[in-house]
Amino acid sequence: MDLTGLTLRVAAARPHVLLAAVPGGAAVRLAAERLLRARDWPQASTPAQADLLLVAGPDLPELRTPLERLWRDMPAPRARVHARTADEVEDALNAGRGLLGPPAVRPASAAPPADAGGHREGDHGARERHEGDDQTPGHDGHDGHGDHGGHGGHDGHGGGQTEMPGGLPMAGQGADRDGLTLDQLHLPLGPFLADWPAGLTVRLVLQGDVVQRVDVDEPARPIDDAAAEAFWVHPWLRAASGEPVPVGEAVRRRAAAHLDSLGRLLAVAGWPAEAVRARRLRDDLLYGAPRAAVAPRLERFTRRVGGSRTLAWLTRGIGVVTAQKAREAGVGGPAARAGGDVTSRYRQWLADIRHDLPRLEDPAPLDVAVEDSPRGPWSAEHPPSAALIALLPRLLEGAELAAARLVVASLDPDPDELVSRGVVEVARG
């Protein structure tokens, strides 16, 4: 039996895709997620599960090293493609499937176009795959608060610590709050975790399972600023430039952004079935589904997630910040209005979605000073996500490691806001 050919045919028929989104690539990521669902191609959450690496978004030289680490961690047979725009996603996926096929049966057109960045490797290896669509949070084979991406240590920046075999950082030593000397571990999260803000890297110093110190890297910038788009605030950018934008378009984008954030949080909390529902509703809004068609499903979703006792129990008391402290830190929008813990913040997203539902088709012109962008009042000089990122160390220091992913997901800062051409132009004066 030709095991190599069989393995390649299986991989090519239904590739497991590891989606690596970079800052400025939200529109590409969304197009990829939608197309993968339509094709029933599974998304891998770790390199070990993946056949095909799809890089989504513009070129970012600063992220080439962690991308290479992702690539090296994928077992063969494997392929890699790059879609810089949403229009390139379908061709890139087709090219990736062609690259995974056995050489004898691959079509001549399987070689990717120049902008797809295709690369393939194959050998006799095969891998186990684990999939599930559990119906309650916290029962996905993880502990409910776990690292569903598994790439945290693969960002190419060791922080100076010695590495053990397998790439794990070796613990140093430091004094804890009781004066005892405990092992100290340097652990980077990002930039390519599953269900994680694109390109964000948060560096933790741990003693035991408690976060002692947090540093956040500056977001990587693309080679060409014009290639980066802050997708979620695009209506506000256009309105700020003087273009007439209907309120309905803006609140539709805002509600979709909250559903995108909820999809991340629900996936991290271990409720993949509702995460998928959030993303389907998000896509329906983005593709112009009329209010009458989407409202009943949104109402059911918000009631089910908002009323889940299990999800509230998993997230209660984590990442607490009062409304006053949030505003003092420059944070506005849902995180400030929620004024509480992770539970309060995801419930605020749900309340905001319900509030926006009646206005999905409002033709009135958008006033940027009146309508908040998804993460707060829009300002190119002070993007809302900059304040959310700056708040992370305060909320993570002293927290248990198991809670860190939930805290980040409940704020869900958007690095695209910091690297889009509109913001970069303002920063340069």
Backbone hydrogen bonds, N-H to C=O, Kabsch-Sander energy under -0.5 kcal/mol:
donor,donor_aa,acceptor,acceptor_aa,energy
3,L,1,M,-1.4
6,L,2,D,-2.3
7,T,3,L,-2.7
8,L,4,T,-2.4
9,R,5,G,-2.4
10,V,6,L,-2.4
11,A,7,T,-2.4
12,A,8,L,-2.4
13,A,9,R,-1.9
14,R,10,V,-1.4
17,V,15,P,-0.7
17,V,42,P,-2.7
18,L,16,H,-0.5
18,L,52,L,-3.1
19,L,17,V,-0.7
20,A,18,L,-0.7
20,A,54,L,-2.7
21,A,19,L,-0.8
22,V,56,A,-2.4
25,G,22,V,-1.9
29,R,25,G,-2.6
30,L,26,A,-2.7
31,A,27,A,-2.0
32,A,28,V,-2.4
33,E,29,R,-2.9
34,R,30,L,-2.2
35,L,31,A,-2.2
36,L,32,A,-2.8
37,R,33,E,-2.0
38,A,34,R,-2.1
39,R,35,L,-2.1
40,D,36,L,-0.9
40,D,37,R,-0.6
41,W,36,L,-2.4
44,A,17,V,-2.5
44,A,42,P,-0.5
49,Q,46,T,-1.2
50,A,47,P,-1.5
51,D,16,H,-3.0
52,L,16,H,-2.3
53,L,79,A,-2.8
54,L,18,L,-2.6
54,L,52,L,-0.6
55,V,53,L,-0.6
55,V,81,V,-2.5
56,A,20,A,-2.6
56,A,54,L,-0.5
57,G,55,V,-0.6
57,G,83,A,-2.6
63,L,60,L,-1.9
64,R,61,P,-1.6
67,L,63,L,-1.8
68,E,64,R,-2.3
69,R,65,T,-1.9
70,L,66,P,-2.2
71,W,67,L,-2.4
72,R,68,E,-2.5
73,D,69,R,-1.8
74,M,70,L,-0.6
74,M,71,W,-1.1
78,R,121,E,-4.0
79,A,51,D,-2.1
80,R,119,H,-3.1
81,V,53,L,-2.7
82,H,116,A,-5.4
83,A,55,V,-2.7
84,R,82,H,-0.6
88,E,85,T,-1.2
89,V,86,A,-1.2
92,A,88,E,-2.4
93,L,89,V,-2.6
94,N,90,E,-2.4
95,A,91,D,-2.6
96,G,92,A,-2.5
97,R,93,L,-2.4
98,G,94,N,-2.2
99,L,95,A,-2.3
100,L,96,G,-1.4
101,G,97,R,-1.0
101,G,98,G,-0.5
105,V,102,P,-1.5
106,R,102,P,-1.5
110,A,107,P,-2.1
111,A,108,A,-0.7
116,A,113,P,-2.0
117,G,113,P,-0.6
117,G,114,A,-0.7
119,H,80,R,-1.6
121,E,78,R,-3.3
131,E,129,R,-0.5
138,G,269,A,-0.9
139,H,136,T,-1.0
139,H,270,G,-1.3
148,H,146,G,-1.2
154,H,151,H,-2.6
158,G,156,G,-0.5
161,Q,158,G,-1.3
164,M,168,L,-4.0
167,G,164,M,-1.6
170,M,162,T,-3.8
172,G,184,Q,-3.9
174,G,182,L,-2.5
176,D,180,L,-3.1
179,G,176,D,-1.9
182,L,174,G,-3.1
182,L,180,L,-0.7
184,Q,172,G,-3.2
185,L,206,L,-2.7
187,L,185,L,-0.6
187,L,204,L,-3.0
189,L,202,V,-3.3
196,W,193,L,-0.6
199,G,21,A,-0.5
199,G,191,P,-1.4
200,L,197,P,-1.9
202,V,189,L,-2.8
203,R,215,D,-3.8
204,L,187,L,-2.8
204,L,202,V,-0.6
205,V,213,R,-2.2
206,L,185,L,-3.5
206,L,204,L,-0.5
207,Q,210,V,-2.2
208,G,183,D,-0.6
210,V,207,Q,-1.7
211,V,399,A,-3.1
212,Q,205,V,-3.5
212,Q,210,V,-0.5
213,R,205,V,-1.3
215,D,203,R,-2.3
217,D,201,T,-2.3
223,I,59,D,-2.0
225,D,223,I,-0.6
227,A,224,D,-1.9
228,A,225,D,-1.6
229,E,24,G,-0.9
231,F,229,E,-1.6
233,V,230,A,-0.8
234,H,231,F,-1.3
236,W,233,V,-0.5
237,L,233,V,-2.3
238,R,234,H,-2.4
239,A,235,P,-2.3
240,A,236,W,-2.5
241,S,237,L,-1.1
242,G,239,A,-1.6
243,E,238,R,-2.1
247,V,364,A,-3.4
248,G,362,D,-3.1
250,A,246,P,-1.5
251,V,247,V,-2.8
252,R,248,G,-1.9
253,R,249,E,-2.0
254,R,250,A,-2.4
255,A,251,V,-2.7
256,A,252,R,-2.2
257,A,253,R,-2.2
258,H,254,R,-2.1
259,L,255,A,-2.0
260,D,256,A,-2.2
261,S,257,A,-2.3
262,L,258,H,-2.6
263,G,259,L,-2.3
264,R,260,D,-1.7
265,L,261,S,-2.5
266,L,262,L,-3.0
267,A,263,G,-1.8
268,V,264,R,-2.6
269,A,265,L,-2.5
270,G,266,L,-0.5
270,G,267,A,-0.9
271,W,266,L,-3.1
273,A,134,D,-1.3
275,A,271,W,-1.7
276,V,272,P,-2.3
277,R,273,A,-1.7
278,A,274,E,-2.6
279,R,275,A,-1.9
280,R,276,V,-2.3
281,L,277,R,-2.4
282,R,278,A,-2.3
283,D,279,R,-2.3
284,D,280,R,-2.2
285,L,281,L,-2.3
286,L,282,R,-2.3
287,Y,283,D,-2.1
288,G,285,L,-1.6
289,A,284,D,-2.7
293,A,290,P,-0.9
294,V,290,P,-1.7
295,A,291,R,-2.8
298,L,294,V,-2.3
299,E,295,A,-2.6
300,R,296,P,-2.1
301,F,297,R,-2.4
302,T,298,L,-2.8
303,R,299,E,-2.1
304,R,300,R,-2.5
305,V,301,F,-2.7
306,G,302,T,-2.3
307,G,303,R,-1.9
308,S,305,V,-1.2
309,R,307,G,-0.6
312,A,308,S,-1.7
313,W,309,R,-2.5
314,L,310,T,-2.3
315,T,311,L,-1.4
316,R,312,A,-1.5
318,I,315,T,-1.4
321,V,340,G,-1.9
326,A,322,T,-2.4
327,R,323,A,-2.3
328,E,324,Q,-2.3
329,A,325,K,-1.4
330,G,327,R,-1.7
331,V,326,A,-2.6
335,A,332,G,-0.6
336,A,332,G,-0.7
336,A,333,G,-0.6
337,R,333,G,-2.4
338,A,334,P,-2.5
339,G,335,A,-1.2
342,V,315,T,-0.6
342,V,318,I,-1.9
343,T,315,T,-0.8
345,R,341,D,-1.9
346,Y,342,V,-2.4
347,R,343,T,-2.0
348,Q,344,S,-1.6
349,W,345,R,-1.8
350,L,346,Y,-1.9
351,A,347,R,-2.3
352,D,348,Q,-2.6
353,I,349,W,-2.2
354,R,350,L,-2.1
355,H,351,A,-2.1
356,D,352,D,-2.0
357,L,353,I,-1.5
359,R,356,D,-1.8
360,L,357,L,-1.3
362,D,359,R,-1.6
366,L,245,V,-3.3
368,V,366,L,-0.6
370,V,367,D,-1.7
371,E,367,D,-2.5
372,D,370,V,-0.6
373,S,376,G,-1.8
376,G,373,S,-1.7
386,A,383,P,-1.5
387,A,383,P,-0.9
388,L,384,P,-1.5
389,I,385,S,-2.6
390,A,386,A,-2.0
391,L,387,A,-1.4
392,L,388,L,-0.8
392,L,389,I,-0.9
395,L,391,L,-1.6
396,L,392,L,-2.4
397,E,393,P,-2.4
398,G,211,V,-3.4
399,A,396,L,-2.2
401,L,209,D,-3.0
403,A,400,E,-1.6
404,A,400,E,-0.7
404,A,401,L,-1.3
405,R,401,L,-0.6
407,V,403,A,-2.2
408,V,404,A,-2.3
409,A,405,R,-2.5
410,S,406,L,-2.0
411,L,407,V,-1.0
411,L,408,V,-0.7
412,D,408,V,-3.3
417,E,414,D,-1.8
418,L,415,P,-1.4
419,V,415,P,-0.7
419,V,416,D,-0.9
420,S,416,D,-1.3
421,R,228,A,-1.5
424,V,420,S,-2.7
425,E,421,R,-2.4
426,V,422,G,-1.4
427,A,423,V,-2.6
428,R,424,V,-1.9
429,G,425,E,-0.6
429,G,426,V,-0.9
